[in-house]
Amino acid sequence: MHTQALVITWATPVFFVLIALELLLAKRRGKPVYRSADAVNSLALGVISQVVAVFTGLLTLGIYAWCAGHLAPWRLPAGNVWVWLGALVSYDFCYYWLHRAGHEVNILWAAHVVHHQSEHYNLSTALRQTASGALLGWLFYLPLALLGVPLEVFVAVALIDLLYQFWVHTELVGRLGWFDRVFCSPSNHRAHHAVNDRYLDRNYGGILILWDRLFGTFVEEDDGDPPVYGTRAPLRSWNPLWANVEVYWTIAKDAWHARRWRDKLLVWIKPPGWRPADVAARFPKPPFDPRRERFDPPLTGALTIYCLAQFALLLGMATHFLGLGGTADLPTRLGYAGYLLASLTVLGALLEGRRRGRRLERARLLATALLPWMPGGWFGIGHPDARLALSLALWSAASAVALGWRAGAVAEAG
């Protein structure tokens, strides 16, 4: 798991360079494909998914390793190129069924929905990942363990499949001819992210789109019906923790209100949007409106710059967290993870322009300034030298001044 986190950490600068290039190219073409708050929210969710994976990955990879070591009738040689190619194709096949189930089973959709919540479609959307997908997603890859695919090969092909999918999240690459007929491409994946009737729940392939053609889930992008992005029950929030639990909470409420025990179970395993008849009658929801306005609370330029600066620092801290690997003990990693999750949640409240967001941010800045001076020191560093502690204190003080000076001019949501 540490190796995978390390690769993601090293790939992050490349991701940001490509995002910057996409942003510049979009501006040249006059296409408004980015909004600052949406992009920060997507990146924050990507950070949280990687932070949580430090803990869940040990469990899921441990299960895989045990099954491969005790249940597989043989162990395939890790040095054989055909094993690698077969493992990659097989992984992509398993991914297709996991991805498809993520759109057809409510409890799996509750995890996968995070990736679809953005109402924009750009490279930052690719990094918008769930923190809870590991809870059940590992089940779909057990066939690879039972076939004897070594753990190190499984981890590598999983990373290849994941990294491939980054570049298809863009509106700036058009049709690619024969490539669109064989592989997952930007055109194919735009259709997948769309909520139009034509495109809904189609194009699940990770690398190969051939799976969709084989199992009847392929749809071609139609220029006459441009994709509308997001979900049919929009999140309308920049809170990354709420983004991860919102659908779980919605399902749990419907299960609680359902009168029949059968419905209390079915609501978890039925397709997304299914609700018991008695619950739908007592607690109706507004119909889906494809022409709804995108969620975009007003922000001043000063507050936008402030949030971007704070996110940049938090991203650096997250990189440090991922680099700790096994050098830090569990309480330290849990504390560091808690700090990052809380900080990114406060940043979401600021991006929504909420008054309590500024109050929480002041408290977060105070904690950031004081933590290095506490007996335990900064997470994973122990007792940092005075220069690092002083730098964080000065940063926090300057941030507090900036927050009260110009950022407070934003229109408040209450």
Secondary structure as UniProt FT lines:
FT   HELIX           2..29
FT   HELIX           36..70
FT   TURN            78..79
FT   HELIX           81..104
FT   HELIX           106..116
FT   HELIX           123..126
FT   HELIX           134..137
FT   HELIX           138..141
FT   HELIX           142..146
FT   TURN            147..148
FT   HELIX           151..164
FT   TURN            165..168
FT   HELIX           178..182
FT   HELIX           186..193
FT   TURN            197..201
FT   HELIX           210..215
FT   TURN            223..224
FT   HELIX           240..257
FT   HELIX           261..269
FT   TURN            272..273
FT   HELIX           277..282
FT   TURN            290..291
FT   HELIX           301..324
FT   TURN            325..326
FT   HELIX           330..351
FT   TURN            352..353
FT   HELIX           355..370
FT   HELIX           371..373
FT   TURN            375..376
FT   TURN            379..381
FT   HELIX           386..405
FT   HELIX           407..409
//
